[in-house]
Amino acid sequence: MNYDSVPLRDFKELNDWETVIFVYQSALKQVETKIDILNGEFQHRHKYNPIEHVKSRIKTPESIVKKLKRHGYESSIENMVRYVNDIAGIRISCSFTSDIYLIADMISKQNDLTILARRDYMKNPKKSGYRSYHVITKYEVQTKEGPKEVKVEIQIRTMAMNFWATAEHSLRYKYSGNIPQELQDRLHNCAEAAFHLDQEMSTIREEITNAQRLNEIRRKMTSNILDNIRKLHFMLNLEDMSAINKEFSDVWNSNDIDKLREFNERLNVLVEVYRI
Protein backbone atom coordinates (compact mmCIF):
# COMPACT_ATOMS: atom_id res chain seq x y z
CA MET A 1 0.00 0.00 0.00
CA ASN A 2 1.30 3.49 -0.91
CA TYR A 3 1.55 5.91 2.04
CA ASP A 4 3.26 8.74 0.12
CA SER A 5 0.20 11.00 0.36
CA VAL A 6 0.06 10.66 4.16
CA PRO A 7 2.63 12.06 6.60
CA LEU A 8 4.14 9.00 8.23
CA ARG A 9 4.23 10.81 11.56
CA ASP A 10 0.43 10.59 11.55
CA PHE A 11 0.68 6.80 11.89
CA LYS A 12 3.08 6.03 14.69
CA GLU A 13 2.25 2.31 14.58
CA LEU A 14 2.75 1.57 10.86
CA ASN A 15 3.04 -2.19 11.35
CA ASP A 16 -0.08 -2.21 13.52
CA TRP A 17 -1.83 -0.14 10.86
CA GLU A 18 -1.17 -2.77 8.20
CA THR A 19 -2.46 -5.50 10.51
CA VAL A 20 -5.58 -3.53 11.44
CA ILE A 21 -6.37 -2.78 7.79
CA PHE A 22 -6.00 -6.48 6.95
CA VAL A 23 -8.64 -7.27 9.59
CA TYR A 24 -10.93 -4.56 8.14
CA GLN A 25 -10.46 -6.01 4.65
CA SER A 26 -11.34 -9.47 5.96
CA ALA A 27 -14.51 -8.14 7.59
CA LEU A 28 -15.44 -6.35 4.37
CA LYS A 29 -15.11 -9.55 2.30
CA GLN A 30 -17.19 -11.58 4.75
CA VAL A 31 -19.99 -9.02 5.13
CA GLU A 32 -20.13 -8.50 1.36
CA THR A 33 -20.43 -12.28 0.86
CA LYS A 34 -23.22 -12.34 3.45
CA ILE A 35 -25.12 -9.63 1.53
CA ASP A 36 -24.67 -11.56 -1.73
CA ILE A 37 -26.09 -14.70 -0.10
CA LEU A 38 -29.08 -12.77 1.27
CA ASN A 39 -29.81 -11.41 -2.20
CA GLY A 40 -29.54 -14.90 -3.71
CA GLU A 41 -31.86 -16.37 -1.09
CA PHE A 42 -34.42 -13.61 -1.69
CA GLN A 43 -34.28 -14.32 -5.42
CA HIS A 44 -34.77 -18.05 -4.74
CA ARG A 45 -37.78 -17.50 -2.47
CA HIS A 46 -39.50 -14.53 -4.12
CA LYS A 47 -38.16 -14.53 -7.71
CA TYR A 48 -36.96 -10.97 -7.26
CA ASN A 49 -33.59 -9.32 -6.57
CA PRO A 50 -33.85 -6.29 -4.26
CA ILE A 51 -30.12 -5.57 -4.71
CA GLU A 52 -28.87 -4.32 -8.06
CA HIS A 53 -25.24 -3.61 -7.24
CA VAL A 54 -22.80 -3.86 -4.29
CA LYS A 55 -19.55 -1.92 -3.99
CA SER A 56 -17.06 -2.05 -1.14
CA ARG A 57 -13.99 -0.03 -0.22
CA ILE A 58 -11.45 0.58 2.54
CA LYS A 59 -11.00 4.24 3.47
CA THR A 60 -7.62 5.63 2.40
CA PRO A 61 -5.03 6.60 5.04
CA GLU A 62 -5.32 10.22 3.91
CA SER A 63 -9.09 10.24 4.41
CA ILE A 64 -8.76 8.64 7.85
CA VAL A 65 -6.20 11.25 8.96
CA LYS A 66 -8.37 14.12 7.67
CA LYS A 67 -11.45 12.79 9.43
CA LEU A 68 -9.64 12.37 12.75
CA LYS A 69 -8.16 15.86 12.55
CA ARG A 70 -11.51 17.36 11.53
CA HIS A 71 -13.02 16.01 14.74
CA GLY A 72 -10.04 17.00 16.88
CA TYR A 73 -8.47 13.58 17.43
CA GLU A 74 -4.81 12.64 17.22
CA SER A 75 -3.95 10.29 14.37
CA SER A 76 -3.47 6.94 16.07
CA ILE A 77 -4.55 3.36 15.58
CA GLU A 78 -6.60 3.50 18.78
CA ASN A 79 -8.45 6.65 17.70
CA MET A 80 -9.17 5.46 14.16
CA VAL A 81 -10.62 2.19 15.42
CA ARG A 82 -12.67 3.93 18.10
CA TYR A 83 -13.92 7.04 16.29
CA VAL A 84 -13.95 6.33 12.53
CA ASN A 85 -17.01 4.23 11.71
CA ASP A 86 -16.61 3.99 7.94
CA ILE A 87 -13.07 2.65 7.48
CA ALA A 88 -14.74 -0.40 5.93
CA GLY A 89 -17.67 0.64 3.78
CA ILE A 90 -20.24 -1.16 1.65
CA ARG A 91 -22.61 0.62 -0.72
CA ILE A 92 -25.75 -1.18 -1.85
CA SER A 93 -27.71 0.13 -4.84
CA CYS A 94 -31.32 -0.94 -5.44
CA SER A 95 -34.08 -0.03 -7.87
CA PHE A 96 -36.86 1.18 -5.56
CA THR A 97 -37.10 3.11 -2.29
CA SER A 98 -39.12 0.29 -0.70
CA ASP A 99 -36.14 -2.02 -1.31
CA ILE A 100 -33.98 0.17 0.95
CA TYR A 101 -35.95 -0.69 4.08
CA LEU A 102 -36.36 -4.30 2.96
CA ILE A 103 -32.57 -4.69 2.69
CA ALA A 104 -31.99 -2.87 6.00
CA ASP A 105 -34.43 -5.26 7.68
CA MET A 106 -32.67 -8.33 6.24
CA ILE A 107 -29.32 -7.03 7.50
CA SER A 108 -30.67 -6.32 10.99
CA LYS A 109 -31.86 -9.94 11.32
CA GLN A 110 -28.33 -11.39 10.96
CA ASN A 111 -27.21 -12.83 14.30
CA ASP A 112 -23.51 -12.24 13.63
CA LEU A 113 -23.99 -8.56 12.73
CA THR A 114 -24.58 -6.14 15.58
CA ILE A 115 -26.34 -2.88 14.67
CA LEU A 116 -24.58 0.00 16.42
CA ALA A 117 -26.41 2.91 14.79
CA ARG A 118 -28.82 3.84 12.01
CA ARG A 119 -29.00 7.10 10.07
CA ASP A 120 -32.10 7.51 7.97
CA TYR A 121 -31.34 10.21 5.42
CA MET A 122 -34.36 9.03 3.44
CA LYS A 123 -36.83 10.50 5.92
CA ASN A 124 -34.40 13.21 7.04
CA PRO A 125 -32.32 14.24 4.00
CA LYS A 126 -29.20 16.35 4.44
CA LYS A 127 -29.28 20.06 3.59
CA SER A 128 -27.56 19.29 0.28
CA GLY A 129 -30.46 16.99 -0.71
CA TYR A 130 -28.51 13.80 -0.02
CA ARG A 131 -30.74 10.79 0.65
CA SER A 132 -29.57 7.35 1.75
CA TYR A 133 -29.89 4.88 4.61
CA HIS A 134 -26.79 4.19 6.70
CA VAL A 135 -26.28 1.29 9.07
CA ILE A 136 -23.20 1.06 11.29
CA THR A 137 -22.59 -2.60 12.09
CA LYS A 138 -20.09 -4.54 14.17
CA TYR A 139 -18.73 -7.82 12.82
CA GLU A 140 -16.45 -10.32 14.54
CA VAL A 141 -13.49 -11.50 12.46
CA GLN A 142 -11.69 -14.67 13.51
CA THR A 143 -7.90 -14.30 13.45
CA LYS A 144 -5.04 -16.50 14.67
CA GLU A 145 -4.85 -14.25 17.74
CA GLY A 146 -8.54 -14.65 18.46
CA PRO A 147 -11.71 -12.75 17.48
CA LYS A 148 -11.48 -9.07 16.50
CA GLU A 149 -14.54 -6.81 16.38
CA VAL A 150 -14.66 -4.50 13.37
CA LYS A 151 -17.11 -1.74 12.41
CA VAL A 152 -18.52 -1.83 8.87
CA GLU A 153 -20.72 0.94 7.52
CA ILE A 154 -23.41 -0.12 5.05
CA GLN A 155 -25.03 2.54 2.85
CA ILE A 156 -28.25 1.66 1.01
CA ARG A 157 -29.66 3.90 -1.72
CA THR A 158 -31.48 3.75 -5.04
CA MET A 159 -29.55 3.91 -8.31
CA ALA A 160 -30.91 7.43 -8.95
CA MET A 161 -29.70 8.56 -5.53
CA ASN A 162 -26.36 6.88 -6.07
CA PHE A 163 -25.88 8.68 -9.40
CA TRP A 164 -26.57 12.01 -7.70
CA ALA A 165 -24.29 11.24 -4.73
CA THR A 166 -21.42 10.23 -7.04
CA ALA A 167 -21.73 13.47 -9.04
CA GLU A 168 -21.98 15.56 -5.86
CA HIS A 169 -18.91 13.88 -4.37
CA SER A 170 -16.89 14.55 -7.53
CA LEU A 171 -17.83 18.23 -7.50
CA ARG A 172 -17.07 18.54 -3.80
CA TYR A 173 -13.62 17.06 -4.43
CA LYS A 174 -13.02 19.35 -7.42
CA TYR A 175 -13.91 22.47 -5.44
CA SER A 176 -12.14 21.24 -2.25
CA GLY A 177 -15.44 21.18 -0.41
CA ASN A 178 -16.37 24.77 -1.37
CA ILE A 179 -18.95 24.27 -4.11
CA PRO A 180 -20.30 27.60 -5.44
CA GLN A 181 -23.78 28.41 -4.15
CA GLU A 182 -25.30 28.38 -7.64
CA LEU A 183 -24.04 24.81 -8.15
CA GLN A 184 -25.26 23.80 -4.69
CA ASP A 185 -28.75 25.05 -5.58
CA ARG A 186 -28.72 23.14 -8.85
CA LEU A 187 -27.50 20.00 -7.08
CA HIS A 188 -30.29 20.32 -4.54
CA ASN A 189 -32.84 20.63 -7.35
CA CYS A 190 -31.37 17.52 -9.00
CA ALA A 191 -31.61 15.64 -5.70
CA GLU A 192 -35.30 16.54 -5.45
CA ALA A 193 -35.85 15.47 -9.07
CA ALA A 194 -34.14 12.12 -8.37
CA PHE A 195 -36.32 11.64 -5.29
CA HIS A 196 -39.53 12.35 -7.22
CA LEU A 197 -38.36 9.99 -9.98
CA ASP A 198 -37.89 7.25 -7.38
CA GLN A 199 -41.35 7.94 -5.96
CA GLU A 200 -42.98 7.78 -9.40
CA MET A 201 -41.14 4.56 -10.30
CA SER A 202 -42.23 3.01 -6.99
CA THR A 203 -45.86 3.95 -7.74
CA ILE A 204 -45.64 2.43 -11.23
CA ARG A 205 -44.06 -0.72 -9.81
CA GLU A 206 -46.85 -1.04 -7.23
CA GLU A 207 -49.52 -0.66 -9.92
CA ILE A 208 -47.83 -3.32 -12.09
CA THR A 209 -47.47 -5.67 -9.10
CA ASN A 210 -51.14 -5.23 -8.18
CA ALA A 211 -52.19 -5.86 -11.78
CA GLN A 212 -50.09 -9.04 -11.88
CA ARG A 213 -51.56 -10.20 -8.59
CA LEU A 214 -55.13 -9.57 -9.79
CA ASN A 215 -54.43 -11.37 -13.08
CA GLU A 216 -53.17 -14.39 -11.15
CA ILE A 217 -56.29 -14.37 -8.93
CA ARG A 218 -58.48 -14.01 -12.02
CA ARG A 219 -56.65 -16.88 -13.75
CA LYS A 220 -57.11 -19.25 -10.78
CA MET A 221 -60.80 -18.40 -10.32
CA THR A 222 -61.46 -18.81 -14.04
CA SER A 223 -59.80 -22.22 -14.01
CA ASN A 224 -61.96 -23.26 -11.03
CA ILE A 225 -65.13 -21.92 -12.70
CA LEU A 226 -64.46 -23.84 -15.92
CA ASP A 227 -63.82 -26.99 -13.91
CA ASN A 228 -67.14 -26.54 -12.06
CA ILE A 229 -69.01 -25.87 -15.33
CA ARG A 230 -67.60 -29.13 -16.69
CA LYS A 231 -68.89 -30.99 -13.63
CA LEU A 232 -72.32 -29.33 -13.79
CA HIS A 233 -72.77 -30.51 -17.40
CA PHE A 234 -73.38 -33.98 -15.95
CA MET A 235 -75.79 -32.69 -13.28
CA LEU A 236 -78.01 -30.01 -14.86
CA ASN A 237 -80.29 -29.82 -17.86
CA LEU A 238 -79.39 -27.98 -21.05
CA GLU A 239 -81.47 -24.88 -20.25
CA ASP A 240 -79.82 -24.37 -16.84
CA MET A 241 -76.35 -24.88 -18.31
CA SER A 242 -77.04 -22.32 -21.05
CA ALA A 243 -77.98 -19.77 -18.36
CA ILE A 244 -74.78 -20.51 -16.41
CA ASN A 245 -72.61 -20.23 -19.53
CA LYS A 246 -74.24 -16.90 -20.46
CA GLU A 247 -73.76 -15.52 -16.94
CA PHE A 248 -70.11 -16.60 -16.98
CA SER A 249 -69.59 -14.84 -20.32
CA ASP A 250 -71.16 -11.62 -18.97
CA VAL A 251 -69.11 -11.72 -15.76
CA TRP A 252 -65.88 -12.44 -17.63
CA ASN A 253 -66.40 -9.59 -20.09
CA SER A 254 -67.19 -7.14 -17.28
CA ASN A 255 -63.60 -7.42 -15.95
CA ASP A 256 -65.07 -7.04 -12.46
CA ILE A 257 -63.00 -9.19 -10.10
CA ASP A 258 -65.64 -9.01 -7.35
CA LYS A 259 -68.39 -10.27 -9.67
CA LEU A 260 -66.09 -13.09 -10.83
CA ARG A 261 -65.36 -14.03 -7.21
CA GLU A 262 -69.07 -14.04 -6.30
CA PHE A 263 -69.92 -16.17 -9.36
CA ASN A 264 -67.12 -18.59 -8.51
CA GLU A 265 -68.40 -19.00 -4.95
CA ARG A 266 -71.97 -19.65 -6.14
CA LEU A 267 -70.74 -22.35 -8.52
CA ASN A 268 -68.72 -23.96 -5.73
CA VAL A 269 -71.87 -24.17 -3.59
CA LEU A 270 -73.98 -25.45 -6.51
CA VAL A 271 -71.53 -28.25 -7.31
CA GLU A 272 -71.47 -29.33 -3.66
CA VAL A 273 -75.29 -29.31 -3.44
CA TYR A 274 -75.72 -31.49 -6.54
CA ARG A 275 -72.87 -33.77 -5.48
CA ILE A 276 -74.70 -34.46 -2.18
RODO-2510 file (C-alpha; in nm, 4 decimals, decimal comma):
residues 276
     n   res          X          Y          Z
     1     m     0,0000     0,0000     0,0000
     2     n     0,1303     0,3488    -0,0907
     3     y     0,1555     0,5908     0,2036
     4     d     0,3258     0,8741     0,0124
     5     s     0,0203     1,0997     0,0360
     6     v     0,0056     1,0657     0,4156
     7     p     0,2634     1,2063     0,6597
     8     l     0,4142     0,9001     0,8230
     9     r     0,4231     1,0808     1,1560
    10     d     0,0425     1,0591     1,1546
    11     f     0,0679     0,6800     1,1891
    12     k     0,3077     0,6035     1,4689
    13     e     0,2250     0,2313     1,4577
    14     l     0,2751     0,1566     1,0858
    15     n     0,3037    -0,2192     1,1351
    16     d    -0,0082    -0,2207     1,3516
    17     w    -0,1832    -0,0138     1,0857
    18     e    -0,1167    -0,2773     0,8202
    19     t    -0,2465    -0,5502     1,0512
    20     v    -0,5579    -0,3530     1,1438
    21     i    -0,6372    -0,2784     0,7786
    22     f    -0,5997    -0,6482     0,6950
    23     v    -0,8640    -0,7266     0,9585
    24     y    -1,0932    -0,4563     0,8140
    25     q    -1,0460    -0,6014     0,4652
    26     s    -1,1343    -0,9465     0,5959
    27     a    -1,4507    -0,8142     0,7591
    28     l    -1,5436    -0,6354     0,4371
    29     k    -1,5115    -0,9545     0,2302
    30     q    -1,7191    -1,1576     0,4751
    31     v    -1,9988    -0,9021     0,5127
    32     e    -2,0126    -0,8501     0,1355
    33     t    -2,0426    -1,2278     0,0863
    34     k    -2,3218    -1,2338     0,3445
    35     i    -2,5118    -0,9633     0,1533
    36     d    -2,4672    -1,1558    -0,1732
    37     i    -2,6091    -1,4705    -0,0100
    38     l    -2,9080    -1,2774     0,1273
    39     n    -2,9813    -1,1415    -0,2196
    40     g    -2,9535    -1,4902    -0,3712
    41     e    -3,1862    -1,6373    -0,1095
    42     f    -3,4422    -1,3614    -0,1686
    43     q    -3,4284    -1,4322    -0,5420
    44     h    -3,4770    -1,8046    -0,4736
    45     r    -3,7776    -1,7503    -0,2466
    46     h    -3,9502    -1,4534    -0,4122
    47     k    -3,8158    -1,4534    -0,7709
    48     y    -3,6965    -1,0972    -0,7262
    49     n    -3,3594    -0,9319    -0,6572
    50     p    -3,3855    -0,6287    -0,4259
    51     i    -3,0124    -0,5568    -0,4712
    52     e    -2,8872    -0,4315    -0,8065
    53     h    -2,5236    -0,3612    -0,7236
    54     v    -2,2798    -0,3861    -0,4291
    55     k    -1,9551    -0,1915    -0,3995
    56     s    -1,7057    -0,2047    -0,1136
    57     r    -1,3989    -0,0028    -0,0217
    58     i    -1,1446     0,0577     0,2543
    59     k    -1,1004     0,4238     0,3469
    60     t    -0,7617     0,5627     0,2402
    61     p    -0,5030     0,6604     0,5036
    62     e    -0,5316     1,0223     0,3907
    63     s    -0,9092     1,0242     0,4408
    64     i    -0,8764     0,8635     0,7846
    65     v    -0,6203     1,1249     0,8959
    66     k    -0,8366     1,4118     0,7672
    67     k    -1,1447     1,2791     0,9429
    68     l    -0,9637     1,2366     1,2746
    69     k    -0,8156     1,5864     1,2555
    70     r    -1,1513     1,7357     1,1531
    71     h    -1,3020     1,6011     1,4743
    72     g    -1,0037     1,7001     1,6879
    73     y    -0,8472     1,3576     1,7430
    74     e    -0,4812     1,2643     1,7223
    75     s    -0,3948     1,0293     1,4369
    76     s    -0,3467     0,6944     1,6070
    77     i    -0,4549     0,3360     1,5584
    78     e    -0,6598     0,3498     1,8777
    79     n    -0,8449     0,6648     1,7703
    80     m    -0,9165     0,5464     1,4164
    81     v    -1,0621     0,2188     1,5418
    82     r    -1,2672     0,3932     1,8097
    83     y    -1,3919     0,7042     1,6292
    84     v    -1,3949     0,6327     1,2529
    85     n    -1,7006     0,4231     1,1714
    86     d    -1,6607     0,3990     0,7942
    87     i    -1,3066     0,2648     0,7477
    88     a    -1,4742    -0,0403     0,5934
    89     g    -1,7672     0,0639     0,3785
    90     i    -2,0236    -0,1163     0,1646
    91     r    -2,2609     0,0625    -0,0722
    92     i    -2,5747    -0,1182    -0,1852
    93     s    -2,7714     0,0134    -0,4836
    94     c    -3,1317    -0,0937    -0,5438
    95     s    -3,4082    -0,0026    -0,7869
    96     f    -3,6861     0,1182    -0,5564
    97     t    -3,7101     0,3105    -0,2293
    98     s    -3,9120     0,0287    -0,0697
    99     d    -3,6138    -0,2020    -0,1312
   100     i    -3,3985     0,0173     0,0945
   101     y    -3,5952    -0,0685     0,4084
   102     l    -3,6359    -0,4301     0,2958
   103     i    -3,2570    -0,4688     0,2688
   104     a    -3,1992    -0,2873     0,5997
   105     d    -3,4432    -0,5257     0,7679
   106     m    -3,2667    -0,8329     0,6243
   107     i    -2,9319    -0,7028     0,7502
   108     s    -3,0667    -0,6317     1,0985
   109     k    -3,1858    -0,9937     1,1322
   110     q    -2,8331    -1,1390     1,0962
   111     n    -2,7212    -1,2831     1,4297
   112     d    -2,3513    -1,2244     1,3634
   113     l    -2,3991    -0,8564     1,2728
   114     t    -2,4578    -0,6139     1,5584
   115     i    -2,6337    -0,2883     1,4674
   116     l    -2,4579     0,0000     1,6421
   117     a    -2,6411     0,2914     1,4792
   118     r    -2,8822     0,3841     1,2013
   119     r    -2,8995     0,7097     1,0067
   120     d    -3,2104     0,7506     0,7970
   121     y    -3,1344     1,0205     0,5423
   122     m    -3,4364     0,9028     0,3442
   123     k    -3,6829     1,0503     0,5919
   124     n    -3,4405     1,3206     0,7038
   125     p    -3,2316     1,4238     0,4003
   126     k    -2,9204     1,6350     0,4443
   127     k    -2,9283     2,0060     0,3591
   128     s    -2,7564     1,9293     0,0275
   129     g    -3,0455     1,6991    -0,0713
   130     y    -2,8507     1,3795    -0,0022
   131     r    -3,0737     1,0789     0,0648
   132     s    -2,9574     0,7355     0,1747
   133     y    -2,9893     0,4878     0,4612
   134     h    -2,6788     0,4193     0,6696
   135     v    -2,6276     0,1293     0,9075
   136     i    -2,3197     0,1062     1,1292
   137     t    -2,2591    -0,2600     1,2087
   138     k    -2,0090    -0,4537     1,4166
   139     y    -1,8726    -0,7819     1,2820
   140     e    -1,6453    -1,0316     1,4538
   141     v    -1,3490    -1,1498     1,2461
   142     q    -1,1688    -1,4671     1,3510
   143     t    -0,7899    -1,4298     1,3455
   144     k    -0,5038    -1,6497     1,4672
   145     e    -0,4848    -1,4248     1,7743
   146     g    -0,8542    -1,4649     1,8464
   147     p    -1,1709    -1,2749     1,7482
   148     k    -1,1479    -0,9072     1,6502
   149     e    -1,4540    -0,6811     1,6378
   150     v    -1,4660    -0,4499     1,3366
   151     k    -1,7108    -0,1742     1,2414
   152     v    -1,8515    -0,1831     0,8875
   153     e    -2,0717     0,0944     0,7519
   154     i    -2,3413    -0,0119     0,5049
   155     q    -2,5035     0,2540     0,2848
   156     i    -2,8249     0,1658     0,1013
   157     r    -2,9658     0,3898    -0,1719
   158     t    -3,1479     0,3749    -0,5040
   159     m    -2,9555     0,3914    -0,8309
   160     a    -3,0906     0,7434    -0,8953
   161     m    -2,9704     0,8562    -0,5527
   162     n    -2,6356     0,6881    -0,6070
   163     f    -2,5877     0,8676    -0,9402
   164     w    -2,6574     1,2010    -0,7702
   165     a    -2,4291     1,1237    -0,4732
   166     t    -2,1424     1,0234    -0,7042
   167     a    -2,1730     1,3472    -0,9036
   168     e    -2,1984     1,5562    -0,5858
   169     h    -1,8909     1,3875    -0,4369
   170     s    -1,6888     1,4550    -0,7534
   171     l    -1,7834     1,8234    -0,7496
   172     r    -1,7070     1,8536    -0,3797
   173     y    -1,3621     1,7059    -0,4432
   174     k    -1,3020     1,9351    -0,7424
   175     y    -1,3910     2,2474    -0,5437
   176     s    -1,2141     2,1241    -0,2247
   177     g    -1,5441     2,1176    -0,0406
   178     n    -1,6373     2,4769    -0,1370
   179     i    -1,8948     2,4269    -0,4107
   180     p    -2,0301     2,7604    -0,5438
   181     q    -2,3780     2,8415    -0,4154
   182     e    -2,5296     2,8376    -0,7641
   183     l    -2,4036     2,4808    -0,8155
   184     q    -2,5256     2,3804    -0,4690
   185     d    -2,8746     2,5052    -0,5577
   186     r    -2,8724     2,3139    -0,8851
   187     l    -2,7496     1,9999    -0,7081
   188     h    -3,0290     2,0321    -0,4540
   189     n    -3,2843     2,0628    -0,7354
   190     c    -3,1368     1,7524    -0,8997
   191     a    -3,1614     1,5642    -0,5696
   192     e    -3,5302     1,6541    -0,5453
   193     a    -3,5848     1,5468    -0,9065
   194     a    -3,4142     1,2121    -0,8372
   195     f    -3,6319     1,1645    -0,5286
   196     h    -3,9529     1,2351    -0,7216
   197     l    -3,8358     0,9989    -0,9980
   198     d    -3,7887     0,7245    -0,7378
   199     q    -4,1354     0,7938    -0,5957
   200     e    -4,2981     0,7776    -0,9402
   201     m    -4,1144     0,4564    -1,0303
   202     s    -4,2235     0,3014    -0,6988
   203     t    -4,5860     0,3950    -0,7742
   204     i    -4,5638     0,2430    -1,1230
   205     r    -4,4059    -0,0717    -0,9815
   206     e    -4,6853    -0,1044    -0,7231
   207     e    -4,9517    -0,0664    -0,9917
   208     i    -4,7835    -0,3320    -1,2085
   209     t    -4,7470    -0,5673    -0,9105
   210     n    -5,1143    -0,5228    -0,8176
   211     a    -5,2186    -0,5860    -1,1778
   212     q    -5,0095    -0,9044    -1,1878
   213     r    -5,1564    -1,0198    -0,8586
   214     l    -5,5127    -0,9572    -0,9788
   215     n    -5,4431    -1,1372    -1,3079
   216     e    -5,3175    -1,4394    -1,1149
   217     i    -5,6289    -1,4372    -0,8926
   218     r    -5,8484    -1,4012    -1,2025
   219     r    -5,6653    -1,6882    -1,3746
   220     k    -5,7109    -1,9255    -1,0781
   221     m    -6,0796    -1,8398    -1,0319
   222     t    -6,1464    -1,8809    -1,4035
   223     s    -5,9798    -2,2215    -1,4006
   224     n    -6,1963    -2,3261    -1,1034
   225     i    -6,5125    -2,1918    -1,2697
   226     l    -6,4457    -2,3843    -1,5921
   227     d    -6,3819    -2,6990    -1,3907
   228     n    -6,7139    -2,6538    -1,2063
   229     i    -6,9009    -2,5872    -1,5329
   230     r    -6,7604    -2,9126    -1,6688
   231     k    -6,8891    -3,0991    -1,3626
   232     l    -7,2321    -2,9330    -1,3786
   233     h    -7,2765    -3,0509    -1,7400
   234     f    -7,3380    -3,3978    -1,5948
   235     m    -7,5788    -3,2686    -1,3279
   236     l    -7,8007    -3,0005    -1,4863
   237     n    -8,0288    -2,9817    -1,7863
   238     l    -7,9390    -2,7978    -2,1050
   239     e    -8,1475    -2,4876    -2,0249
   240     d    -7,9822    -2,4373    -1,6837
   241     m    -7,6347    -2,4879    -1,8313
   242     s    -7,7041    -2,2320    -2,1053
   243     a    -7,7983    -1,9772    -1,8362
   244     i    -7,4781    -2,0511    -1,6407
   245     n    -7,2610    -2,0231    -1,9529
   246     k    -7,4241    -1,6896    -2,0455
   247     e    -7,3755    -1,5516    -1,6943
   248     f    -7,0107    -1,6600    -1,6980
   249     s    -6,9587    -1,4839    -2,0316
   250     d    -7,1159    -1,1620    -1,8968
   251     v    -6,9109    -1,1719    -1,5760
   252     w    -6,5878    -1,2442    -1,7633
   253     n    -6,6398    -0,9589    -2,0089
   254     s    -6,7190    -0,7140    -1,7279
   255     n    -6,3599    -0,7415    -1,5946
   256     d    -6,5074    -0,7040    -1,2460
   257     i    -6,2995    -0,9185    -1,0096
   258     d    -6,5636    -0,9006    -0,7353
   259     k    -6,8388    -1,0274    -0,9673
   260     l    -6,6087    -1,3087    -1,0826
   261     r    -6,5362    -1,4026    -0,7205
   262     e    -6,9072    -1,4039    -0,6299
   263     f    -6,9917    -1,6168    -0,9360
   264     n    -6,7119    -1,8592    -0,8514
   265     e    -6,8400    -1,8998    -0,4945
   266     r    -7,1968    -1,9654    -0,6138
   267     l    -7,0739    -2,2349    -0,8524
   268     n    -6,8720    -2,3965    -0,5726
   269     v    -7,1867    -2,4173    -0,3587
   270     l    -7,3978    -2,5445    -0,6510
   271     v    -7,1528    -2,8246    -0,7309
   272     e    -7,1472    -2,9332    -0,3664
   273     v    -7,5286    -2,9313    -0,3439
   274     y    -7,5718    -3,1490    -0,6544
   275     r    -7,2870    -3,3768    -0,5480
   276     i    -7,4701    -3,4460    -0,2183
***
